């Protein structure tokens, strides 16, 4: 908020102009709503209790993912919630961006898959398994947009081969 208010403003602007991305946002919202409601109901009615060690392990993964997310925000001041290219924007290809092209999505993948386990809900976890498919749709659309609008992005794709998970995709 104090160090980079412009980044905060861009991160809070959630008005997607692309229809396809609006669907991604709606599906994500539905996933969150269903996942959290189910986790709450599971806790209330004791549907399934995860071992404490599993919950603690998930909390460690969650905290590490949150640190990765913070690092991504530090590395890339062009980040926006909507897919856009800003004036004077350049490709970031160092740090986490030198490993995968979308480290923010990598961090959110870890965050969102560990969150239901931290809450102790296997059933909620099953709902959150939709997130990799939702984010894949967003990444494919985003990369097409960036290839057309951001100078140097095609070369960056050649340099950094993996989109989300090193050595996998």
Phi and psi in degrees as GROMACS dihedral restraints (atoms count N, CA, C in turn):
[ dihedral_restraints ]
;  ai    aj    ak    al  type     phi  dphi    fc
    3     4     5     6     1   -89.9    20    10
    4     5     6     7     1   -37.3    20    10
    6     7     8     9     1   -76.1    20    10
    7     8     9    10     1   -38.8    20    10
    9    10    11    12     1  -145.6    20    10
   10    11    12    13     1    76.7    20    10
   12    13    14    15     1   -63.6    20    10
   13    14    15    16     1   -28.5    20    10
   15    16    17    18     1   -65.1    20    10
   16    17    18    19     1   -41.5    20    10
   18    19    20    21     1   -61.9    20    10
   19    20    21    22     1   -43.9    20    10
   21    22    23    24     1   -59.7    20    10
   22    23    24    25     1   -43.7    20    10
   24    25    26    27     1   -61.0    20    10
   25    26    27    28     1   -43.9    20    10
   27    28    29    30     1   -65.9    20    10
   28    29    30    31     1   -36.1    20    10
   30    31    32    33     1   -70.8    20    10
   31    32    33    34     1   -25.8    20    10
   33    34    35    36     1   -87.7    20    10
   34    35    36    37     1   -15.4    20    10
   36    37    38    39     1   -81.1    20    10
   37    38    39    40     1   109.7    20    10
   39    40    41    42     1  -110.9    20    10
   40    41    42    43     1    20.1    20    10
   42    43    44    45     1   -87.2    20    10
   43    44    45    46     1    95.4    20    10
   45    46    47    48     1   -75.1    20    10
   46    47    48    49     1   130.4    20    10
   48    49    50    51     1   -87.3    20    10
   49    50    51    52     1   -33.4    20    10
   51    52    53    54     1   -75.9    20    10
   52    53    54    55     1   127.5    20    10
   54    55    56    57     1   -57.6    20    10
   55    56    57    58     1   -41.9    20    10
   57    58    59    60     1   -60.8    20    10
   58    59    60    61     1   -39.1    20    10
   60    61    62    63     1   -73.6    20    10
   61    62    63    64     1   -30.3    20    10
   63    64    65    66     1   -60.4    20    10
   64    65    66    67     1   -38.3    20    10
   66    67    68    69     1   -64.5    20    10
   67    68    69    70     1   -41.0    20    10
   69    70    71    72     1   -60.3    20    10
   70    71    72    73     1   -44.0    20    10
   72    73    74    75     1   -64.0    20    10
   73    74    75    76     1   -42.7    20    10
   75    76    77    78     1   -65.3    20    10
   76    77    78    79     1   -42.6    20    10
   78    79    80    81     1   -63.9    20    10
   79    80    81    82     1   -40.1    20    10
   81    82    83    84     1   -62.5    20    10
   82    83    84    85     1   -44.3    20    10
   84    85    86    87     1   -61.5    20    10
   85    86    87    88     1   -42.6    20    10
   87    88    89    90     1   -63.0    20    10
   88    89    90    91     1   -41.3    20    10
   90    91    92    93     1   -60.3    20    10
   91    92    93    94     1   -46.6    20    10
   93    94    95    96     1   -62.4    20    10
   94    95    96    97     1   -47.9    20    10
   96    97    98    99     1   -58.7    20    10
   97    98    99   100     1   -51.9    20    10
   99   100   101   102     1   -63.3    20    10
  100   101   102   103     1   -43.1    20    10
  102   103   104   105     1   -63.6    20    10
  103   104   105   106     1   -44.5    20    10
  105   106   107   108     1   -72.7    20    10
  106   107   108   109     1   -38.3    20    10
  108   109   110   111     1   -62.3    20    10
  109   110   111   112     1   -45.1    20    10
  111   112   113   114     1   -63.9    20    10
  112   113   114   115     1   -40.2    20    10
  114   115   116   117     1   -62.6    20    10
  115   116   117   118     1   -42.3    20    10
  117   118   119   120     1   -63.9    20    10
  118   119   120   121     1   -43.4    20    10
  120   121   122   123     1   -64.8    20    10
  121   122   123   124     1   -40.8    20    10
  123   124   125   126     1   -61.6    20    10
  124   125   126   127     1   -39.7    20    10
  126   127   128   129     1   -66.8    20    10
  127   128   129   130     1   -45.5    20    10
  129   130   131   132     1   -61.7    20    10
  130   131   132   133     1   -43.0    20    10
  132   133   134   135     1  -102.7    20    10
  133   134   135   136     1     7.4    20    10
  135   136   137   138     1    54.5    20    10
  136   137   138   139     1    47.7    20    10
  138   139   140   141     1   -64.2    20    10
  139   140   141   142     1   -43.9    20    10
  141   142   143   144     1  -157.1    20    10
  142   143   144   145     1   129.6    20    10
  144   145   146   147     1  -109.9    20    10
  145   146   147   148     1   122.0    20    10
  147   148   149   150     1   -80.5    20    10
  148   149   150   151     1   148.7    20    10
  150   151   152   153     1   -60.5    20    10
  151   152   153   154     1   145.4    20    10
  153   154   155   156     1   -57.0    20    10
  154   155   156   157     1   -39.8    20    10
  156   157   158   159     1   -61.0    20    10
  157   158   159   160     1   -37.4    20    10
  159   160   161   162     1   -66.6    20    10
  160   161   162   163     1   -43.2    20    10
  162   163   164   165     1   -64.8    20    10
  163   164   165   166     1   -42.8    20    10
  165   166   167   168     1   -64.1    20    10
  166   167   168   169     1   -43.4    20    10
  168   169   170   171     1   -59.6    20    10
  169   170   171   172     1   -41.7    20    10
  171   172   173   174     1   -65.7    20    10
  172   173   174   175     1   -35.5    20    10
  174   175   176   177     1   -65.6    20    10
  175   176   177   178     1   -37.7    20    10
  177   178   179   180     1   -64.4    20    10
  178   179   180   181     1   -45.3    20    10
  180   181   182   183     1   -60.9    20    10
  181   182   183   184     1   -43.1    20    10
  183   184   185   186     1   -58.9    20    10
  184   185   186   187     1   -47.4    20    10
  186   187   188   189     1   -64.9    20    10
  187   188   189   190     1   -40.2    20    10
  189   190   191   192     1   -64.1    20    10
  190   191   192   193     1   -41.4    20    10
  192   193   194   195     1   -64.4    20    10
  193   194   195   196     1   -37.9    20    10
  195   196   197   198     1   -64.8    20    10
  196   197   198   199     1   -38.2    20    10
  198   199   200   201     1   -66.0    20    10
  199   200   201   202     1   -40.2    20    10
  201   202   203   204     1   -61.2    20    10
  202   203   204   205     1   -42.2    20    10
  204   205   206   207     1   -60.8    20    10
  205   206   207   208     1   -44.8    20    10
  207   208   209   210     1   -62.5    20    10
  208   209   210   211     1   -38.7    20    10
  210   211   212   213     1   -65.1    20    10
  211   212   213   214     1   -39.9    20    10
  213   214   215   216     1   -60.8    20    10
  214   215   216   217     1   -43.9    20    10
  216   217   218   219     1   -62.4    20    10
  217   218   219   220     1   -35.8    20    10
  219   220   221   222     1   -68.9    20    10
  220   221   222   223     1   -41.3    20    10
  222   223   224   225     1   -72.6    20    10
  223   224   225   226     1   -34.3    20    10
  225   226   227   228     1  -124.9    20    10
  226   227   228   229     1    97.6    20    10
  228   229   230   231     1   -79.3    20    10
  229   230   231   232     1    -0.9    20    10
  231   232   233   234     1   -89.7    20    10
  232   233   234   235     1    -3.8    20    10
  234   235   236   237     1   -56.9    20    10
  235   236   237   238     1   138.9    20    10
  237   238   239   240     1  -142.0    20    10
  238   239   240   241     1   154.3    20    10
  240   241   242   243     1   -74.1    20    10
  241   242   243   244     1   -27.2    20    10
  243   244   245   246     1   -99.3    20    10
  244   245   246   247     1   155.9    20    10
  246   247   248   249     1   -81.9    20    10
  247   248   249   250     1   115.2    20    10
  249   250   251   252     1  -157.8    20    10
  250   251   252   253     1   164.1    20    10
  252   253   254   255     1  -118.1    20    10
  253   254   255   256     1   127.9    20    10
  255   256   257   258     1   -94.0    20    10
  256   257   258   259     1   163.3    20    10
  258   259   260   261     1   -60.9    20    10
  259   260   261   262     1   133.3    20    10
  261   262   263   264     1    64.7    20    10
  262   263   264   265     1    18.2    20    10
  264   265   266   267     1   -70.0    20    10
  265   266   267   268     1   140.7    20    10
  267   268   269   270     1  -126.8    20    10
  268   269   270   271     1   162.0    20    10
  270   271   272   273     1   -73.8    20    10
  271   272   273   274     1   131.3    20    10
  273   274   275   276     1   -94.4    20    10
  274   275   276   277     1   122.4    20    10
  276   277   278   279     1  -131.0    20    10
  277   278   279   280     1    19.5    20    10
  279   280   281   282     1  -116.7    20    10
  280   281   282   283     1   171.8    20    10
  282   283   284   285     1    62.2    20    10
  283   284   285   286     1  -135.2    20    10
  285   286   287   288     1   -63.4    20    10
  286   287   288   289     1   -28.8    20    10
  288   289   290   291     1   -70.7    20    10
  289   290   291   292     1   -11.6    20    10
  291   292   293   294     1   -86.2    20    10
  292   293   294   295     1    -7.6    20    10
  294   295   296   297     1  -103.6    20    10
  295   296   297   298     1   -50.5    20    10
  297   298   299   300     1  -134.3    20    10
  298   299   300   301     1   154.0    20    10
  300   301   302   303     1   -75.9    20    10
  301   302   303   304     1   -21.3    20    10
  303   304   305   306     1  -130.7    20    10
  304   305   306   307     1    66.3    20    10
  306   307   308   309     1   -64.9    20    10
  307   308   309   310     1   -26.4    20    10
  309   310   311   312     1   -63.8    20    10
  310   311   312   313     1   -42.2    20    10
  312   313   314   315     1   -68.8    20    10
  313   314   315   316     1   -32.8    20    10
  315   316   317   318     1   -62.1    20    10
  316   317   318   319     1   -44.0    20    10
  318   319   320   321     1   -65.0    20    10
  319   320   321   322     1   -42.5    20    10
  321   322   323   324     1   -67.9    20    10
  322   323   324   325     1   -30.8    20    10
  324   325   326   327     1   -60.8    20    10
  325   326   327   328     1   -46.9    20    10
  327   328   329   330     1   -64.8    20    10
  328   329   330   331     1   -41.9    20    10
  330   331   332   333     1   -59.5    20    10
  331   332   333   334     1   -51.7    20    10
  333   334   335   336     1   -73.9    20    10
  334   335   336   337     1   -26.0    20    10
  336   337   338   339     1   -85.0    20    10
  337   338   339   340     1   -23.0    20    10
  339   340   341   342     1   -86.6    20    10
  340   341   342   343     1   -27.6    20    10
  342   343   344   345     1   -55.1    20    10
  343   344   345   346     1   -49.0    20    10
  345   346   347   348     1   -66.0    20    10
  346   347   348   349     1   -29.1    20    10
  348   349   350   351     1   -71.8    20    10
  349   350   351   352     1   -39.9    20    10
  351   352   353   354     1   -58.2    20    10
  352   353   354   355     1   -37.9    20    10
  354   355   356   357     1   -77.5    20    10
  355   356   357   358     1    -5.8    20    10
  357   358   359   360     1    81.0    20    10
  358   359   360   361     1    22.6    20    10
  360   361   362   363     1  -119.1    20    10
  361   362   363   364     1   107.6    20    10
  363   364   365   366     1   -66.9    20    10
  364   365   366   367     1   -37.9    20    10
  366   367   368   369     1   -66.4    20    10
  367   368   369   370     1   -40.2    20    10
  369   370   371   372     1   -65.0    20    10
  370   371   372   373     1   -38.4    20    10
  372   373   374   375     1   -57.6    20    10
  373   374   375   376     1   -41.2    20    10
  375   376   377   378     1   -60.9    20    10
  376   377   378   379     1   -38.0    20    10
  378   379   380   381     1   -67.4    20    10
  379   380   381   382     1   -41.9    20    10
  381   382   383   384     1   -69.6    20    10
  382   383   384   385     1   -13.1    20    10
  384   385   386   387     1   -65.6    20    10
  385   386   387   388     1   -11.7    20    10
  387   388   389   390     1   -70.9    20    10
  388   389   390   391     1   -24.3    20    10
  390   391   392   393     1   -57.0    20    10
  391   392   393   394     1   -45.2    20    10
  393   394   395   396     1   -56.7    20    10
  394   395   396   397     1   -36.0    20    10
  396   397   398   399     1   -72.4    20    10
  397   398   399   400     1   -39.0    20    10
  399   400   401   402     1   -64.3    20    10
  400   401   402   403     1   -47.1    20    10
  402   403   404   405     1   -70.2    20    10
  403   404   405   406     1   -29.8    20    10
  405   406   407   408     1   -62.2    20    10
  406   407   408   409     1   -42.1    20    10
  408   409   410   411     1   -60.9    20    10
  409   410   411   412     1   -44.2    20    10
  411   412   413   414     1   -64.2    20    10
  412   413   414   415     1   -44.7    20    10
  414   415   416   417     1   -61.5    20    10
  415   416   417   418     1   -44.3    20    10
  417   418   419   420     1   -60.8    20    10
  418   419   420   421     1   -43.2    20    10
  420   421   422   423     1   -67.5    20    10
  421   422   423   424     1   -42.3    20    10
  423   424   425   426     1   -62.7    20    10
  424   425   426   427     1   -42.4    20    10
  426   427   428   429     1   -65.7    20    10
  427   428   429   430     1   -39.0    20    10
  429   430   431   432     1   -60.9    20    10
  430   431   432   433     1   -44.3    20    10
  432   433   434   435     1   -62.2    20    10
  433   434   435   436     1   -47.6    20    10
  435   436   437   438     1   -65.7    20    10
  436   437   438   439     1   -35.3    20    10
  438   439   440   441     1   -59.7    20    10
  439   440   441   442     1   -38.4    20    10
  441   442   443   444     1   -78.7    20    10
  442   443   444   445     1   -35.3    20    10
  444   445   446   447     1  -109.3    20    10
  445   446   447   448     1   -19.3    20    10
  447   448   449   450     1  -112.3    20    10
  448   449   450   451     1   114.9    20    10
  450   451   452   453     1   -58.5    20    10
  451   452   453   454     1   132.2    20    10
  453   454   455   456     1    90.2    20    10
  454   455   456   457     1    -4.2    20    10
  456   457   458   459     1   -69.9    20    10
  457   458   459   460     1   -36.0    20    10
  459   460   461   462     1   -62.7    20    10
  460   461   462   463     1   -42.0    20    10
  462   463   464   465     1   -65.2    20    10
  463   464   465   466     1   -37.9    20    10
  465   466   467   468     1   -61.7    20    10
  466   467   468   469     1   -40.1    20    10
  468   469   470   471     1   -62.5    20    10
  469   470   471   472     1   -33.2    20    10
  471   472   473   474     1   -72.3    20    10
  472   473   474   475     1   -34.9    20    10
  474   475   476   477     1   -75.1    20    10
  475   476   477   478     1   -45.4    20    10
  477   478   479   480     1  -109.8    20    10
  478   479   480   481     1   105.4    20    10
  480   481   482   483     1   -76.1    20    10
  481   482   483   484     1   -31.2    20    10
  483   484   485   486     1   -98.5    20    10
  484   485   486   487     1   138.4    20    10
  486   487   488   489     1   -83.1    20    10
  487   488   489   490     1   -48.8    20    10
  489   490   491   492     1  -127.4    20    10
  490   491   492   493     1   -45.3    20    10
  492   493   494   495     1  -126.1    20    10
  493   494   495   496     1   118.9    20    10
  495   496   497   498     1   -55.0    20    10
  496   497   498   499     1   135.4    20    10
  498   499   500   501     1    69.5    20    10
  499   500   501   502     1     2.5    20    10
  501   502   503   504     1  -120.6    20    10
  502   503   504   505     1   -59.1    20    10
